[in-house]
Amino acid sequence: MSLKGVPVRLLLFPLLALLVILYVFFGSGSVTDKTWQDEQRAQIRKDERELQSVRTKLADTATQLLQLQEQFKVLSEQQKAKPVDHTKPSREKEQNPHKVRAREAQRTEVEKRTSLEHHRALEAQADSSGKAHCYYVTGNGVGDFATMGMYKYSGEMIHNRPVYYRHGGAWATDEKWMASTEDGHWFISQVHDGLQTAQGGLIMSTTTSDYPDAVASYSLYVANAWQPMPEFRVLERSKQDCSEIPDLDDKVPRGGTISPVNGTHYIADFDVRNLKDDPAAYKYPEDKRAFTYIKDREGAENFPPFAVVSEIPKIYYFERLMTDEECDGVIEAAHDKITRSGVVPHKGSSLSTIQDIRTSSQTWLTESVPAVNSIMNRLMAITGFTPQDHEAMQVLRYQIDQKYDAHHDFFDPKLYGPQTNNRALTCFLYLDDVTEGGHTWFPRANGGASPYSMSSCTNGLKVKPIKGSAACFYDMRPDFTLDPFSLHGGCPVIEGTKWGGTLWMHALT
């Protein structure tokens, strides 16, 4: 086909289109490639500058390390060249001879009291006088409460040292065994054979102490967790001090009767003068009994006046069990130690120890506090339980809206596993007056039904918190069975602050 006769302008259009296509596919690509290359070169130059900056900093750091090494070397040489002051002990004696003599005398006393000869002399004295020897373990109550209490001589020896024992304390499911070493260290084990190895290491270590009559103080480690336990003491006691019931003092009025008033001392939906009873369920067994009720104890007519405000469960109300000075002393000792209260999750439970059912604060105090010692001795004289049977005193503070839902104090074997001993008696002590609220609630008092809500604080019996008063109730029956009617709780404080103390007594099960 000939192009002759075709106008030239018509041929220019296809040519221009071809040039545009070539530019798009080749010309623009070259420009893009050039731009990308420029960007990459700029990034490389930037990275090189940053790398050089890092190298400079590392060089500076290395220089500083070398300088520190040189300084340390100089100091070490100076320390080695420093003469040893061998006269320091003698100068200490010159400066504070009384303190040095007291420390040396204390060390001698610790060595004496933990010596084999001392224990043999004690046992020889026991054979002639009929008095045994024992140790009382006390402390601030943080951690393994089962280690606290009275340890009696077992009649056995290990590593040429006497072995002492006690039945398990709070939450313990076995006995506790204790022995000392020649250097004044104490070991406690959950099993007798464990004394040979002390559960793989030193779990109690003594140090000298200024505590009166202390054999030694020690730091306690629970189950090899190496958690320090301050303020613990090991006290040497005679049989009269540890296994016999203390005499009742005269610090509070004794003898006579009281008639607590509904609305003043308590609030109840039943008449405490006409109580229901179940003699068959609460009778004493023919053989061994767990305890004797307060009202049935010899000399009960001379106890501080009390009234029975429930027979199902057994609840005893004391209008004046403590002096104001004792109440104030407990609060003062506990005030700066309290922390958020917890609960004990049952066996296999993953629940936290901190729960909304209990919102108070608490701490633990022992006989090392004079007011606590006085109250404990009085309660043992009234209840018939011994120092080996009770836990440390739990001191509680409830502020506005704080409470503890209804619960049992005993440890149900169905939830916590087998218990060789359990809480048999709870005494709640009212350490201060509360303007409004804060009652101790017994929803099943007088044989009542279970409450529709564990936090309702409505039906049953509510004991008003009045300074110096107390409510003692039995968690267990004399035949060692646990009493479900002992369900109780702490109602919310509406106005004021509630300070209380709890003392639990145990019985072997």
MOJO-V106538 format. One record per residue. N is the residue number from 1. PHI is phi in whole degrees, -180 to 180 (999 if undefined). OMEGA is omega in degrees with one decimal (NA if undefined). Layout:
# MOJO-V106538
N PHI OMEGA
N PHI OMEGA
This chain:
# MOJO-V106538
1 999 -174.7
2 -92 177.2
3 -91 -178.1
4 -65 179.2
5 93 179.6
6 -84 -179.5
7 -66 -176.8
8 -65 -176.5
9 -67 177.7
10 -72 179.2
11 -78 -177.4
12 -74 -178.1
13 -64 177.3
14 -63 -179.2
15 -67 178.0
16 -64 178.9
17 -62 179.0
18 -65 178.5
19 -64 178.0
20 -62 -179.3
21 -63 179.9
22 -64 -179.6
23 -68 -179.1
24 -61 -174.6
25 -83 -174.6
26 -123 -176.5
27 -67 -179.1
28 -64 178.2
29 -61 -179.4
30 -65 177.8
31 -64 179.5
32 -61 179.8
33 -60 -178.5
34 -66 178.9
35 -64 -179.6
36 -61 179.6
37 -64 178.0
38 -63 179.3
39 -63 179.4
40 -64 179.6
41 -64 178.9
42 -64 179.5
43 -66 179.2
44 -64 178.8
45 -63 178.2
46 -65 178.5
47 -61 179.4
48 -64 178.3
49 -64 179.2
50 -65 179.1
51 -64 178.8
52 -65 177.9
53 -65 177.6
54 -63 179.5
55 -61 179.4
56 -65 179.1
57 -64 178.2
58 -62 178.9
59 -64 177.8
60 -63 179.3
61 -63 179.0
62 -61 178.5
63 -64 178.4
64 -64 177.9
65 -62 178.2
66 -63 178.6
67 -66 177.7
68 -63 178.0
69 -60 178.7
70 -64 178.4
71 -64 178.6
72 -62 179.3
73 -62 179.4
74 -64 179.1
75 -62 179.3
76 -63 178.7
77 -64 178.3
78 -65 179.2
79 -65 178.9
80 -65 -177.8
81 -79 -177.8
82 -70 -178.1
83 -69 178.4
84 -79 -179.3
85 -88 -178.8
86 -78 -177.2
87 -94 -175.8
88 -58 178.7
89 -58 -178.6
90 -67 178.2
91 -65 177.5
92 -62 178.1
93 -64 179.6
94 -66 -176.9
95 -78 -176.5
96 -141 -175.2
97 -65 -178.4
98 -66 179.5
99 -65 180.0
100 -66 179.9
101 -64 179.5
102 -64 179.4
103 -66 178.8
104 -67 178.2
105 -65 179.1
106 -66 178.3
107 -62 177.9
108 -63 -179.6
109 -66 177.2
110 -62 179.3
111 -62 -179.9
112 -65 -173.8
113 -74 177.0
114 -102 -179.7
115 -82 179.9
116 -64 -179.1
117 -63 179.9
118 -63 -179.5
119 -68 177.8
120 -64 178.1
121 -65 178.5
122 -63 -179.6
123 -68 176.1
124 -64 176.7
125 -65 178.5
126 -65 179.7
127 -63 -176.5
128 -85 -175.6
129 -108 -178.2
130 80 179.5
131 -103 177.7
132 -88 -179.1
133 -121 -179.6
134 -156 176.8
135 -122 175.8
136 -112 -178.8
137 -99 -177.3
138 -137 -178.3
139 179 -177.5
140 -89 173.9
141 78 178.7
142 -86 174.1
143 107 -171.7
144 -83 -177.6
145 -65 -176.7
146 -67 179.2
147 -80 -175.7
148 -82 178.3
149 120 -173.3
150 -91 175.2
151 -112 -178.8
152 -101 177.9
153 -65 -174.9
154 -90 -175.1
155 85 -179.9
156 -110 177.8
157 -128 174.9
158 -146 -175.2
159 53 -180.0
160 64 178.2
161 -125 177.5
162 -66 178.6
163 -109 178.5
164 -114 -178.3
165 -145 170.0
166 -151 173.5
167 -75 -172.1
168 -58 177.8
169 -94 -177.7
170 -60 174.8
171 66 179.6
172 -85 -179.3
173 -115 179.6
174 -157 178.8
175 -83 175.4
176 -118 -179.0
177 -123 -176.0
178 -136 176.4
179 -147 -179.2
180 -113 177.1
181 -111 -177.7
182 -64 -178.3
183 -94 174.6
184 87 176.1
185 -89 178.2
186 -109 175.1
187 -122 174.3
188 -127 -179.4
189 -134 177.9
190 -80 179.0
191 -130 -176.7
192 -59 -179.3
193 -66 -178.6
194 -67 178.1
195 -65 179.9
196 -65 -177.1
197 -118 -177.9
198 53 178.5
199 55 174.0
200 91 179.4
201 180 179.1
202 -71 -179.2
203 -105 172.2
204 -140 -177.4
205 -127 -177.5
206 -90 169.6
207 -138 178.3
208 -66 -174.0
209 -143 174.8
210 -91 -177.5
211 -66 -177.3
212 -58 176.0
213 66 -178.3
214 -80 170.2
215 -69 176.3
216 -171 169.4
217 -99 -176.4
218 -154 173.1
219 -103 -173.4
220 -104 177.5
221 -122 -173.2
222 -94 174.2
223 50 177.5
224 61 179.0
225 -83 177.6
226 56 175.9
227 -106 -176.0
228 -66 -179.7
229 -125 -176.3
230 -76 171.3
231 71 177.6
232 -84 -179.4
233 -139 171.8
234 -114 -175.6
235 -108 177.9
236 -86 -178.1
237 -132 172.4
238 -87 179.8
239 -60 -178.5
240 -62 -178.2
241 -85 -169.4
242 -116 -176.4
243 -118 176.8
244 -100 -177.2
245 -77 179.8
246 -62 174.8
247 -74 179.8
248 -82 -178.4
249 -87 -178.3
250 -116 -177.8
251 -72 175.9
252 -122 -178.4
253 -57 -179.7
254 -126 178.0
255 81 179.3
256 87 -178.2
257 -131 175.0
258 -132 177.2
259 -130 -179.1
260 -60 -173.1
261 -107 176.8
262 -65 -177.3
263 99 178.7
264 -106 -179.8
265 -98 -178.2
266 -158 172.9
267 -129 -177.3
268 -142 175.9
269 -100 176.1
270 -145 -178.0
271 -93 -177.8
272 -70 177.3
273 -87 -179.2
274 -139 -171.8
275 -84 169.9
276 -72 178.9
277 -145 177.4
278 -139 -174.6
279 -56 -178.1
280 -65 -177.7
281 -76 -174.1
282 -111 -178.8
283 -76 177.0
284 -80 177.6
285 -68 -177.4
286 -71 -179.1
287 -96 -175.8
288 -80 177.4
289 -107 -179.3
290 -73 -176.7
291 -172 172.1
292 -117 -179.2
293 -59 -178.1
294 -54 -175.5
295 -68 -178.3
296 -97 -177.8
297 -75 178.2
298 -63 179.9
299 83 -178.0
300 -61 -179.9
301 -68 178.2
302 -103 176.9
303 -73 169.1
304 -53 -173.4
305 -53 179.7
306 -141 177.2
307 -135 174.6
308 -84 -177.5
309 -107 173.4
310 -163 174.8
311 -99 177.9
312 -131 -3.4
313 -79 178.9
314 -77 179.3
315 -128 -179.6
316 -114 -178.7
317 -108 176.5
318 -109 -178.8
319 -75 -179.6
320 -146 179.6
321 -107 -178.0
322 -134 174.6
323 -82 176.9
324 -62 179.7
325 -64 178.3
326 -67 178.6
327 -60 -179.6
328 -65 -179.9
329 -65 178.2
330 -67 -179.8
331 -62 -179.2
332 -62 -179.4
333 -69 -174.9
334 -94 -165.9
335 -53 -174.0
336 -92 -176.3
337 -112 -170.7
338 -72 174.7
339 -136 -177.8
340 -57 178.9
341 -68 177.0
342 -127 174.7
343 -125 -179.1
344 -101 178.4
345 -62 -178.6
346 -73 -173.9
347 -56 179.2
348 82 -178.9
349 -83 176.7
350 -104 -178.4
351 -68 177.4
352 -75 175.4
353 -74 177.8
354 -102 -177.4
355 -138 -177.3
356 -72 179.6
357 -71 179.5
358 -137 -172.4
359 -121 -179.4
360 -79 172.6
361 -121 -172.8
362 -157 167.4
363 -155 -179.7
364 -123 177.1
365 -129 -179.9
366 -126 -177.1
367 -64 176.1
368 -65 173.7
369 -93 -175.2
370 -53 -179.1
371 -64 178.0
372 -65 -179.9
373 -60 -179.9
374 -64 -179.2
375 -67 -179.7
376 -61 -179.9
377 -62 179.9
378 -66 179.5
379 -67 177.5
380 -65 177.9
381 -64 -178.5
382 -80 -172.5
383 -89 -178.3
384 88 175.2
385 -83 -175.2
386 -104 177.0
387 -59 178.8
388 -77 -171.0
389 -98 -171.9
390 -109 173.9
391 -88 170.7
392 -65 179.8
393 -80 174.7
394 -92 180.0
395 -102 -173.1
396 -122 172.9
397 -129 175.9
398 -113 174.1
399 -100 -173.1
400 -55 178.9
401 76 178.6
402 -82 -172.3
403 -161 174.5
404 -141 -178.9
405 -61 -176.9
406 -58 -174.6
407 -161 172.1
408 -106 177.3
409 -84 179.8
410 -72 179.2
411 -103 -177.2
412 -66 179.7
413 -57 178.3
414 -67 -178.2
415 -105 -173.3
416 -112 -179.1
417 88 -177.8
418 -58 179.9
419 -123 176.3
420 -75 172.1
421 -148 -177.4
422 -151 177.9
423 -68 -177.9
424 -105 -176.4
425 -142 174.8
426 -117 172.6
427 -116 178.0
428 -101 -173.6
429 -109 -179.5
430 -96 -172.3
431 -93 -179.5
432 -159 176.7
433 -78 176.6
434 -119 -176.5
435 -61 179.9
436 -154 178.7
437 81 177.9
438 78 -179.7
439 -66 168.3
440 -90 -168.6
441 -106 175.1
442 -119 -174.2
443 -66 -177.9
444 -106 177.2
445 -58 -178.5
446 62 176.8
447 75 -177.2
448 -71 179.9
449 -79 177.2
450 -64 -177.1
451 -71 177.7
452 -72 178.0
453 -143 -179.0
454 -75 179.0
455 -126 -173.8
456 -74 -179.3
457 53 -176.8
458 -119 -172.3
459 -76 175.2
460 89 -175.1
461 -122 175.5
462 -129 -179.5
463 -90 -177.3
464 -79 177.6
465 -75 177.9
466 -124 -174.5
467 -53 177.5
468 92 -179.3
469 -90 -178.7
470 -158 173.3
471 -125 178.0
472 -110 -179.8
473 -136 -174.5
474 -95 175.8
475 -84 -174.6
476 -131 173.8
477 -95 -177.5
478 -60 179.7
479 -90 176.2
480 77 176.3
481 -81 -179.2
482 -81 -174.1
483 -101 179.9
484 -66 -179.9
485 -74 179.7
486 -79 176.6
487 -55 -176.7
488 -157 179.1
489 -158 177.0
490 -111 -178.6
491 -71 -179.7
492 -59 173.6
493 -79 -179.5
494 -95 178.1
495 -147 -179.8
496 102 177.9
497 -131 -179.6
498 -105 172.5
499 -111 -179.5
500 -143 176.3
501 -129 178.9
502 -122 175.4
503 -124 179.9
504 -104 175.8
505 -108 -177.5
506 -107 172.4
507 -134 177.6
508 -66 179.8
509 -111 NA
